[in-house]
Amino acid sequence: MPIDDPRPLAGLCICYFGRFDPAYARNVITARCLERAGARVVQVRDDRGLVARGPSLLRRLLATSCDAIVVGFRAHADMPAARLAATLKRVPLIFDPLTSRYEEKVVDRRLVAPHTTLARWYRATDRYGCRAADRVLLETDAQIAFFAETFGVPRKRFRRLWLGANEDVMRPSANGHRAVSAPFTVFFYGRFSPLHGVEHIIDAAAQLEGAGRDVRFVLVGAGQTYDAVRARATSLGVTRVAFPGVVPYAQLPSMMAAADLCLGSFGTTARAQRVIPNKVFDALAVGRPVLTADTPGAREALTHGTDAWLCEPGSGTAIANAIVALESDRDRLARLADAGHALFTARFSFDALTRDLATVVRELVDARSPRRNAGPAARPR
């Protein structure tokens, strides 16, 4: 595949399969990049329970002409049907799980008790999905190392594909850098999961307010820890934090542009150490400076003080100190914003992700059909 080929997957059809969420950022971005690479993307999906959807999905997939199958986020349980169809159709199977369902539900969020039937089911679908796929896509090398060791899968089966951002929505403001004015505004959006560590943001807000700093926080979203976070803010007497609730996705870029600093995640779970949340890539795409936890996952993509500001996870004091340092040096903020956006363009943009993903798909398709692009000399006369 020529490196400068603008449409390296032209002529291919890629089938997105299973009970995946078509509106989730990871699935949207991956499908968008496949289309930018020239592939035609079709969907074979069903939102019913596994027993109801399984036979129907399999029949529909077998009747669909495609060159590769992708099983996206939250369709882990549909990997057996996808593997059977891929074998019968002699096409490669790509698993894009984003996260371990067992770790997400049982370890991270603690919504399912360990040793229950459902917990064992989640773990089984994680393990089978990785072992059945020809390639597994994950967002960081730290996540790949965890999956490979946990599920006993060779590292060579994995490929890193950054999360990136949906550039159809996440774009820099036409006005460029926001003119900083009082109060200094700090922005966060998310699903308020343990991964995000929003309680530590509240602790930082309390410390800054107590010190008389003119800093305002805007925390958008809702989720598992939302009520606890609101209660913590009340108990600490924090008044300079706004909770707008859930807002339309298309409204987020303008809210980021109106802020002086965007926040990532600060949780201390094992998963939080390995991943980089969407909100970090979104802020880079919009051209805003980012403050997030200093973790092995973040260090794969970001350089502290150059294109982002990294601080100790799980510490409101660390967050507060970082905000004070950045708020007092507006030139540094502008440099972080510019360098962060340049980094995004080079490594995490649609163009960059399209190249990375097309390389994975082309490698698999060509391995299954070596004569497809071998050129006239390789074809029988």
Sequence and secondary structure as in RCSB ss.txt:
>XXXX:A:sequence
MPIDDPRPLAGLCICYFGRFDPAYARNVITARCLERAGARVVQVRDDRGLVARGPSLLRRLLATSCDAIVVGFRA
HADMPAARLAATLKRVPLIFDPLTSRYEEKVVDRRLVAPHTTLARWYRATDRYGCRAADRVLLETDAQIAFFAET
FGVPRKRFRRLWLGANEDVMRPSANGHRAVSAPFTVFFYGRFSPLHGVEHIIDAAAQLEGAGRDVRFVLVGAGQT
YDAVRARATSLGVTRVAFPGVVPYAQLPSMMAAADLCLGSFGTTARAQRVIPNKVFDALAVGRPVLTADTPGARE
ALTHGTDAWLCEPGSGTAIANAIVALESDRDRLARLADAGHALFTARFSFDALTRDLATVVRELVDARSPRRNAG
PAARPR
>XXXX:A:secstr
  TT S TTTT EEEEEES  TTSHHHHHHHHHHHHTT EEEEEE  S HHHHHHHHHHHHHTS  SEEEE TT 
GGGHHHHHHHHHHHT  EEE  SS HHIIIIIIS  S TTSHHHHHHHHHHHHHHHH SEEEES HHHHHHHHHH
HT  GGGEEE      TTT    TT S    SSEEEEEEE   TTT HHHHHHHHHHHHHTT  EEEEEEE  TT
HHHHHHHHHHTT  SEEEEE   GGGHHHHHHT SEEE     SHHHHH   HHHHHHHHHT  EEEE  HHHHH
H  BTTTBEEE TT HHHHHHHHHHHHT HHHHHHHHHHHHHHIIIIISHHHHHHHHHHHHHHHHHHH TTTTS 
GGGS  
